[in-house]
Amino acid sequence: MAEAPRRTDLFIGGQWRPAASGERFEVIDPGTEEVIAEVANAGADDARAAAAAAAGAQPGWAAQAPRERGEVLRRAWELLTERADELARLITLENGKVVAEAKGEITYAAEFFRWFSEEAVRLTGDLTTAPGGANRILVVHQPVGVAYLVTPWNFPAAMATRKIAPALAAGCAVVLKPATLTPLTALAVADVLAEAGVPDGVVNVVPGRRASAITAAVLEHERVRKLSFTGSTEVGKLLIEQSAGRVLNVSMELGGNAPFIVLADADLDAAIEGAMIAKMRHNGETCTAANRFYVEAPVADAFAAKLADAMGALPTGHGLDDGVRLGPLVDADTRDKVAELVDGAVAAGAKAAVGGERPGGTGFFYPATVLTGVADDNPILAEEIFGPVAPIVSVVDADEAVRLANGTTMGLVAYVYTGDLAKGLRVAEALETGMVGLNKGIVSDPAAPFGGVKESGIGR
């Protein structure tokens, strides 16, 4: 099933090259547990070389006309779109999501290149009169400098382009450290950017298992001025500490624990449709995934039954197989954590309306699972599940739903379903979260700010 990917080496200074150590690491297909590639394993020396290449390219790229930077991004959008089928297959092989979703990710990823190709020429400043009237105040926006970008495994194309595109549009050279589980897609994106005309050194990609050594080596370079990280809150806290010594500009998109609130006046069919998107996108392995379902008591049983039917009907298998709607989780550790969370929730009194038992056989699979009778203090509600599991809590009213939804250190996204727009807006404003999907199961859009509050991140 596996085919050799086009690129498996590091991309530094416009050149494809092995790691300085000569080491490589294996990339596994989570649906078959087979090795699909061996990728160069970057270390500190490679990271320093990448930072130096970016620093050398930074002045020339910053000086390039905004229109020219935008045209490079536009060509990258075209190339990514043309290669959608090839890249979607690559995502499925290393990541596990079904190929239809992977194609959707490529469309989404490419759109960041198109959007920021247009934004590149809109880096406007301000000219105002000082309050005293005697002076003019001129504000000019300039590139922050070399940016170090760290991306997760769940959206290996979109998380790379979400960070690379605005950096390039603003005139910043970058070093990208992709997730060890999914380096192949990031290397393919680098290949696209090189073909689109990105000058040597402006984009550098250093996959490797020595994440801390790579990060330390990049961040010690004096020309690196920006750190953008998407991943767990625990790692994000460490990176903020690590970057403080050089007072780096940081953007953090960290963990989530998204509540999905269904009020009694909601259109239940619409709520189920939204829940299937918010919960089951990429097998539930997203930071924006609905993690806790708070449903008003009059409709709680009906909602649970409908959701169990919808989730239980999803065909499961390898993401490249026809008709499959639920693929494997990304690795054994992720699958095992999901199984432990479900077992713990059931031990605490929840019942599995569908699913709930880890299957045998090859591949890191876990079934779509709906848990009912979940008490509001069940331990599973305090964890980011990162799998196809929906715990449902019955609540008395919207006020209780908001109180429980806010009872977490996280605050990335929330979802609210109601037939009363005024009530929906009141609930949305009361939620301590960076984004709210009101009667909608997805919030991500290249044109919209993305980010959280509390321990879910810094910046947009």
C-alpha positions as a printed NumPy array, in Angstrom:
array([[  0.   ,   0.   ,   0.   ],
       [  2.794,   2.425,   0.914],
       [  4.675,   4.29 ,  -1.774],
       [  8.039,   5.968,  -1.344],
       [  7.551,   9.701,  -0.653],
       [  9.372,  12.167,  -2.842],
       [ 11.313,  13.926,  -0.075],
       [ 12.799,  12.403,   3.086],
       [ 15.874,  14.594,   3.751],
       [ 16.24 ,  17.889,   5.595],
       [ 15.612,  21.081,   3.627],
       [ 18.214,  23.692,   4.598],
       [ 19.375,  26.701,   2.595],
       [ 17.489,  25.529,  -0.479],
       [ 19.214,  22.125,  -0.473],
       [ 17.973,  18.632,   0.361],
       [ 20.532,  16.97 ,   2.592],
       [ 20.894,  14.183,   5.16 ],
       [ 21.299,  14.882,   8.849],
       [ 24.829,  15.729,   9.955],
       [ 24.809,  12.555,  12.044],
       [ 23.615,  10.445,   9.134],
       [ 20.794,   9.122,  11.321],
       [ 17.267,   8.503,  10.071],
       [ 13.999,   7.607,  11.809],
       [ 11.003,   5.556,  10.724],
       [  7.573,   6.9  ,   9.81 ],
       [  4.708,   4.465,  10.476],
       [  1.352,   4.007,   8.743],
       [ -1.043,   3.959,  11.745],
       [ -3.549,   1.853,   9.827],
       [ -1.146,  -1.018,   9.11 ],
       [  1.738,  -0.364,  11.55 ],
       [  4.086,  -0.675,   8.544],
       [  7.119,   1.525,   7.966],
       [  6.427,   3.809,   5.005],
       [  9.633,   5.876,   5.016],
       [ 12.851,   6.688,   6.816],
       [ 13.446,  10.41 ,   7.317],
       [ 16.626,  12.311,   8.148],
       [ 16.863,  12.783,  11.911],
       [ 17.971,  16.376,  12.513],
       [ 20.095,  17.316,  15.501],
       [ 21.488,  20.497,  17.017],
       [ 24.071,  21.02 ,  14.241],
       [ 21.38 ,  20.791,  11.574],
       [ 19.174,  23.189,  13.531],
       [ 22.   ,  25.726,  13.75 ],
       [ 22.59 ,  25.391,  10.017],
       [ 18.9  ,  25.998,   9.345],
       [ 18.822,  29.064,  11.609],
       [ 21.946,  30.436,   9.93 ],
       [ 20.44 ,  29.87 ,   6.478],
       [ 17.248,  31.672,   7.486],
       [ 19.253,  34.538,   9.01 ],
       [ 21.265,  34.896,   5.811],
       [ 18.13 ,  34.979,   3.678],
       [ 16.159,  37.303,   5.964],
       [ 17.401,  40.712,   4.712],
       [ 16.843,  39.918,   1.046],
       [ 13.385,  38.45 ,   1.604],
       [ 12.314,  41.374,   3.804],
       [ 13.478,  43.788,   1.096],
       [ 11.592,  41.973,  -1.657],
       [  8.542,  43.827,  -2.913],
       [  5.318,  42.77 ,  -1.167],
       [  3.784,  42.025,  -4.566],
       [  6.646,  39.653,  -5.375],
       [  6.265,  37.862,  -2.046],
       [  2.557,  37.577,  -2.715],
       [  3.124,  36.103,  -6.169],
       [  5.339,  33.364,  -4.71 ],
       [  2.585,  32.468,  -2.256],
       [  0.035,  32.529,  -5.048],
       [  2.096,  30.046,  -7.051],
       [  2.401,  27.859,  -3.957],
       [ -1.4  ,  27.845,  -3.672],
       [ -1.709,  26.739,  -7.278],
       [  0.873,  23.968,  -6.907],
       [ -0.586,  22.656,  -3.664],
       [ -4.029,  22.58 ,  -5.256],
       [ -2.729,  20.747,  -8.323],
       [ -1.122,  18.084,  -6.128],
       [ -4.102,  17.618,  -3.819],
       [ -4.602,  13.912,  -4.542],
       [ -0.921,  13.038,  -4.124],
       [ -0.546,  15.02 ,  -0.91 ],
       [ -3.832,  13.78 ,   0.554],
       [ -2.641,  10.197,   0.126],
       [  0.602,  11.105,   1.874],
       [ -1.298,  12.622,   4.81 ],
       [ -3.456,   9.522,   5.158],
       [ -0.453,   7.209,   5.1  ],
       [  1.471,   8.982,   7.855],
       [ -1.407,  10.463,   9.844],
       [ -4.352,   8.063,   9.58 ],
       [ -7.185,  10.432,   8.681],
       [ -9.478,   9.242,   5.896],
       [ -8.442,  10.385,   2.442],
       [-11.56 ,  12.506,   1.864],
       [-10.688,  14.52 ,   4.98 ],
       [ -7.068,  14.672,   3.886],
       [ -8.143,  16.221,   0.58 ],
       [-10.166,  18.737,   2.55 ],
       [ -7.07 ,  19.537,   4.595],
       [ -5.051,  20.216,   1.432],
       [ -7.747,  22.62 ,   0.231],
       [ -7.689,  24.319,   3.628],
       [ -3.877,  24.369,   3.735],
       [ -3.619,  25.825,   0.247],
       [ -6.069,  28.562,   1.145],
       [ -3.591,  30.002,   3.656],
       [ -1.173,  30.561,   0.769],
       [ -3.881,  32.247,  -1.308],
       [ -5.212,  34.416,   1.539],
       [ -1.789,  35.645,   2.604],
       [ -0.691,  36.166,  -0.99 ],
       [ -3.397,  38.822,  -1.016],
       [ -2.535,  40.133,   2.444],
       [  1.144,  40.586,   1.553],
       [  0.349,  43.87 ,  -0.192],
       [ -1.775,  45.155,   2.702],
       [  0.945,  45.693,   5.312],
       [ -0.254,  49.198,   5.993],
       [  0.973,  51.63 ,   8.64 ],
       [ -0.464,  54.815,  10.13 ],
       [  0.12 ,  58.548,   9.758],
       [ -1.6  ,  60.626,  12.422],
       [ -1.348,  64.075,  13.93 ],
       [  0.004,  64.248,  17.463],
       [ -2.518,  65.572,  20.006],
       [ -0.491,  68.783,  20.383],
       [ -0.811,  69.44 ,  16.662],
       [  2.854,  70.242,  16.04 ],
       [  4.057,  66.786,  14.977],
       [  3.092,  63.854,  12.8  ],
       [  3.241,  60.283,  14.094],
       [  4.35 ,  57.741,  11.518],
       [  3.882,  54.034,  12.301],
       [  5.588,  51.533,   9.983],
       [  5.184,  47.763,  10.206],
       [  8.36 ,  45.773,   9.612],
       [  9.129,  42.016,   9.62 ],
       [  9.81 ,  40.706,  13.112],
       [ 12.709,  38.606,  11.799],
       [ 13.485,  34.914,  11.515],
       [ 10.59 ,  32.809,  12.815],
       [ 10.846,  29.349,  14.363],
       [  7.68 ,  27.372,  13.685],
       [  6.745,  24.158,  15.51 ],
       [  3.766,  22.194,  14.196],
       [  1.715,  19.217,  15.444],
       [  0.871,  15.944,  13.718],
       [ -2.898,  16.242,  13.411],
       [ -2.936,  18.711,  10.483],
       [  0.537,  18.266,   8.978],
       [ -0.187,  20.389,   5.903],
       [ -2.546,  23.04 ,   7.287],
       [ -0.566,  23.768,  10.443],
       [  2.567,  24.238,   8.348],
       [  0.923,  26.595,   5.863],
       [ -0.988,  28.455,   8.602],
       [  2.37 ,  29.474,  10.06 ],
       [  4.548,  29.717,   6.945],
       [  2.167,  31.793,   4.829],
       [  1.785,  34.837,   7.123],
       [  5.487,  34.764,   7.964],
       [  6.472,  34.853,   4.293],
       [  3.865,  37.493,   3.492],
       [  5.301,  39.727,   6.229],
       [  8.867,  39.246,   4.984],
       [ 10.121,  36.713,   7.544],
       [ 12.351,  33.725,   6.803],
       [ 11.431,  30.577,   8.724],
       [ 12.697,  27.351,  10.259],
       [  9.959,  24.723,  10.511],
       [ 10.132,  21.811,  12.961],
       [  7.333,  19.39 ,  11.992],
       [  6.006,  16.692,  14.293],
       [  8.07 ,  13.512,  14.343],
       [  4.997,  11.386,  13.591],
       [  4.183,  13.28 ,  10.379],
       [  7.283,  14.818,   8.759],
       [  6.581,  13.736,   5.176],
       [  3.798,  16.233,   4.49 ],
       [  5.869,  19.16 ,   5.78 ],
       [  8.749,  18.147,   3.514],
       [  6.31 ,  17.962,   0.592],
       [  5.107,  21.499,   1.405],
       [  8.736,  22.68 ,   1.38 ],
       [  9.147,  21.089,  -2.047],
       [  6.115,  23.019,  -3.284],
       [  7.464,  26.294,  -1.906],
       [ 10.845,  25.751,  -3.558],
       [  9.154,  25.141,  -6.898],
       [  6.976,  28.224,  -6.34 ],
       [ 10.115,  30.36 ,  -6.201],
       [ 10.91 ,  30.842,  -2.523],
       [ 14.591,  31.929,  -2.426],
       [ 17.15 ,  29.606,  -0.872],
       [ 17.18 ,  29.826,   2.914],
       [ 13.829,  31.546,   3.301],
       [ 12.118,  28.254,   4.22 ],
       [ 13.995,  25.514,   6.093],
       [ 12.507,  22.254,   7.396],
       [ 14.227,  20.135,  10.061],
       [ 12.294,  17.038,  11.165],
       [ 13.889,  15.101,  13.993],
       [ 13.312,  13.141,  17.153],
       [ 15.571,  15.414,  19.237],
       [ 12.943,  18.133,  19.567],
       [ 14.452,  19.824,  22.607],
       [ 17.956,  19.913,  21.107],
       [ 16.653,  21.276,  17.807],
       [ 14.619,  23.958,  19.547],
       [ 17.44 ,  25.022,  21.856],
       [ 19.847,  25.332,  18.919],
       [ 17.45 ,  27.411,  16.823],
       [ 16.393,  29.71 ,  19.643],
       [ 19.975,  30.507,  20.624],
       [ 20.584,  32.173,  17.241],
       [ 20.566,  35.947,  17.662],
       [ 18.582,  36.562,  14.465],
       [ 15.672,  34.338,  15.498],
       [ 13.044,  36.694,  16.904],
       [  9.758,  34.782,  16.706],
       [  8.492,  31.46 ,  18.096],
       [  5.172,  30.036,  16.95 ],
       [  4.079,  26.763,  18.535],
       [  1.001,  24.579,  18.197],
       [  0.804,  21.651,  20.589],
       [  0.203,  20.685,  24.185],
       [ -0.059,  23.201,  26.993],
       [  2.689,  21.389,  28.91 ],
       [  5.217,  21.768,  26.084],
       [  4.024,  25.309,  25.379],
       [  4.803,  26.359,  28.947],
       [  8.323,  24.963,  28.622],
       [  8.877,  26.821,  25.345],
       [  7.649,  30.09 ,  26.838],
       [ 10.195,  29.668,  29.64 ],
       [ 12.897,  28.772,  27.15 ],
       [ 12.188,  31.8  ,  24.972],
       [ 12.038,  34.242,  27.898],
       [ 15.806,  34.492,  28.163],
       [ 15.919,  36.168,  24.757],
       [ 12.551,  37.948,  25.131],
       [ 11.239,  36.371,  21.951],
       [  7.923,  37.266,  20.372],
       [  5.807,  34.14 ,  20.95 ],
       [  2.502,  32.832,  19.624],
       [  1.056,  29.778,  21.353],
       [ -1.907,  27.675,  20.248],
       [ -2.129,  25.105,  23.021],
       [ -4.479,  22.471,  24.392],
       [ -8.246,  22.564,  24.245],
       [-11.175,  21.095,  26.145],
       [-14.026,  22.332,  24.005],
       [-17.557,  22.292,  25.41 ],
       [-20.449,  21.57 ,  23.033],
       [-23.637,  23.06 ,  24.482],
       [-27.069,  22.008,  23.218],
       [-30.014,  23.974,  24.59 ],
       [-33.546,  22.634,  24.671],
       [-34.745,  24.911,  21.865],
       [-32.044,  23.776,  19.44 ],
       [-32.699,  22.05 ,  16.142],
       [-31.497,  18.588,  17.181],
       [-30.781,  17.399,  13.649],
       [-28.614,  20.466,  13.057],
       [-26.939,  19.934,  16.42 ],
       [-26.136,  16.32 ,  15.518],
       [-24.731,  17.416,  12.169],
       [-22.561,  20.008,  13.915],
       [-21.529,  17.537,  16.605],
       [-20.346,  15.042,  14.006],
       [-18.098,  17.699,  12.504],
       [-16.889,  19.151,  15.791],
       [-16.29 ,  15.723,  17.371],
       [-15.311,  13.419,  14.523],
       [-13.149,  15.629,  12.316],
       [ -9.871,  13.728,  11.924],
       [-11.088,  10.895,  14.152],
       [-11.545,  13.346,  17.047],
       [ -7.827,  14.197,  17.093],
       [ -8.052,  17.985,  16.901],
       [ -7.456,  20.739,  19.434],
       [-10.838,  22.195,  18.439],
       [-12.689,  18.878,  18.855],
       [-15.839,  18.909,  20.958],
       [-14.604,  17.297,  24.161],
       [-17.502,  17.712,  26.601],
       [-21.198,  17.718,  25.642],
       [-23.532,  19.684,  27.929],
       [-27.143,  19.114,  26.895],
       [-30.277,  20.546,  28.544],
       [-32.221,  17.785,  30.269],
       [-35.412,  17.883,  28.14 ],
       [-33.452,  16.882,  25.016],
       [-30.485,  15.048,  26.54 ],
       [-31.763,  11.5  ,  25.943],
       [-32.89 ,  12.243,  22.378],
       [-29.585,  13.943,  21.539],
       [-27.58 ,  11.054,  22.986],
       [-29.575,   8.467,  21.036],
       [-29.205,  10.36 ,  17.766],
       [-25.481,  10.927,  18.294],
       [-24.928,   7.26 ,  19.162],
       [-26.708,   6.223,  15.974],
       [-24.692,   8.648,  13.847],
       [-21.318,   7.815,  15.368],
       [-21.972,   4.082,  15.497],
       [-22.81 ,   4.03 ,  11.783],
       [-19.389,   5.295,  10.68 ],
       [-17.52 ,   2.652,   8.62 ],
       [-14.092,   2.069,  10.193],
       [-10.898,   1.049,   8.411],
       [ -7.75 ,   2.256,   6.704],
       [ -8.124,   5.825,   5.51 ],
       [ -7.389,   4.906,   1.888],
       [-10.141,   2.274,   1.704],
       [-13.379,   3.162,  -0.084],
       [-16.256,   4.289,   2.095],
       [-14.286,   4.533,   5.326],
       [-15.341,   7.409,   7.582],
       [-13.299,   6.639,  10.707],
       [ -9.605,   5.824,  10.475],
       [ -6.989,   4.802,  13.025],
       [ -5.576,   7.057,  15.706],
       [ -2.085,   8.333,  15.031],
       [ -0.101,   5.938,  17.237],
       [ -0.36 ,   3.327,  19.967],
       [  0.107,   5.825,  22.79 ],
       [ -2.808,   7.948,  21.593],
       [ -5.044,   4.888,  21.206],
       [ -4.081,   3.584,  24.637],
       [ -4.761,   6.944,  26.296],
       [ -8.243,   7.087,  24.761],
       [ -8.973,   3.549,  25.954],
       [ -7.807,   4.407,  29.482],
       [ -9.981,   7.538,  29.589],
       [-13.064,   5.619,  28.511],
       [-12.391,   2.792,  30.981],
       [-11.96 ,   5.367,  33.754],
       [-15.177,   7.159,  32.803],
       [-17.156,   3.903,  32.85 ],
       [-15.627,   2.989,  36.204],
       [-16.856,   6.368,  37.479],
       [-20.449,   5.588,  36.451],
       [-20.763,   6.426,  32.736],
       [-22.335,   3.998,  30.261],
       [-21.265,   3.382,  26.664],
       [-24.282,   3.854,  24.4  ],
       [-22.075,   2.748,  21.513],
       [-18.43 ,   1.664,  21.288],
       [-16.282,   1.735,  24.388],
       [-14.182,  -1.373,  23.793],
       [-10.72 ,  -1.375,  22.267],
       [-10.586,  -3.712,  19.248],
       [ -7.888,  -6.241,  18.541],
       [ -5.955,  -6.644,  15.327],
       [ -3.479,  -4.498,  13.444],
       [ -3.619,  -0.704,  13.406],
       [ -4.224,   1.889,  16.097],
       [ -8.015,   1.809,  15.938],
       [-10.576,   2.85 ,  18.548],
       [-14.345,   2.771,  17.901],
       [-16.645,   5.758,  17.873],
       [-17.937,   5.962,  21.455],
       [-20.792,   7.844,  23.106],
       [-20.881,   7.935,  26.907],
       [-24.117,   8.72 ,  28.734],
       [-24.901,   9.164,  32.417],
       [-21.695,  11.156,  32.797],
       [-21.567,  13.047,  36.109],
       [-20.257,  16.583,  35.92 ],
       [-17.179,  15.576,  37.961],
       [-16.293,  12.51 ,  35.861],
       [-12.483,  12.525,  35.313],
       [-12.829,  12.262,  31.527],
       [-14.242,  15.802,  31.404],
       [-10.959,  17.236,  32.676],
       [ -8.857,  15.629,  29.922],
       [ -8.357,  16.454,  26.251],
       [ -9.5  ,  13.124,  24.811],
       [ -8.036,  13.384,  21.293],
       [-10.135,  10.517,  20.015],
       [-13.661,   9.59 ,  18.805],
       [-15.307,   9.724,  22.24 ],
       [-18.274,  11.914,  23.2  ],
       [-19.161,  12.153,  26.929],
       [-22.634,  13.642,  27.456],
       [-23.658,  15.504,  30.617],
       [-27.288,  16.441,  31.239],
       [-27.681,  20.   ,  32.583],
       [-30.592,  21.923,  34.077],
       [-30.272,  25.091,  32.004],
       [-27.919,  27.348,  30.034],
       [-26.462,  28.874,  33.185],
       [-25.326,  25.472,  34.453],
       [-23.916,  24.651,  31.016],
       [-21.861,  27.852,  31.011],
       [-20.657,  27.302,  34.563],
       [-19.46 ,  23.783,  33.785],
       [-18.025,  24.809,  30.424],
       [-15.933,  27.523,  32.091],
       [-14.734,  25.223,  34.857],
       [-11.432,  24.4  ,  33.184],
       [ -8.018,  26.   ,  32.719],
       [ -8.48 ,  25.715,  28.95 ],
       [-10.312,  28.102,  26.676],
       [ -9.703,  27.502,  22.985],
       [-13.124,  27.012,  21.401],
       [-16.734,  26.249,  22.33 ],
       [-19.861,  25.325,  20.408],
       [-23.43 ,  26.433,  21.168],
       [-26.651,  25.217,  19.558],
       [-29.91 ,  27.044,  20.182],
       [-32.932,  28.259,  18.236],
       [-32.826,  31.65 ,  19.988],
       [-30.137,  33.902,  18.497],
       [-30.231,  36.397,  21.369],
       [-29.792,  33.589,  23.91 ],
       [-27.018,  32.092,  21.79 ],
       [-25.113,  35.368,  21.727],
       [-25.496,  35.783,  25.493],
       [-24.157,  32.287,  26.102],
       [-21.311,  32.792,  23.628],
       [-20.21 ,  35.999,  25.336],
       [-20.342,  34.331,  28.755],
       [-18.021,  31.515,  27.69 ],
       [-14.348,  31.911,  28.571],
       [-13.001,  30.833,  25.217],
       [-11.144,  32.363,  22.298],
       [-13.656,  31.262,  19.657],
       [-17.293,  30.169,  19.591],
       [-19.138,  28.258,  16.894],
       [-22.767,  29.377,  17.166],
       [-24.988,  26.786,  15.468],
       [-21.884,  25.711,  13.582],
       [-19.505,  22.807,  14.145],
       [-16.367,  24.369,  12.705],
       [-14.637,  27.68 ,  13.418],
       [-11.403,  27.593,  11.405],
       [-11.033,  29.91 ,   8.429],
       [ -7.878,  31.521,   7.013],
       [ -9.584,  34.919,   7.154],
       [-10.573,  34.623,  10.831],
       [ -8.39 ,  35.097,  13.918],
       [ -7.583,  31.753,  15.559],
       [ -6.496,  31.235,  19.143],
       [ -7.505,  30.754,  22.744],
       [ -7.556,  32.276,  26.199],
       [ -6.418,  31.053,  29.625],
       [ -3.987,  28.125,  29.189],
       [ -5.052,  27.49 ,  25.611],
       [ -2.615,  30.001,  24.235],
       [ -1.284,  33.46 ,  23.506],
       [ -1.979,  35.504,  20.411],
       [ -3.948,  34.975,  17.249]])
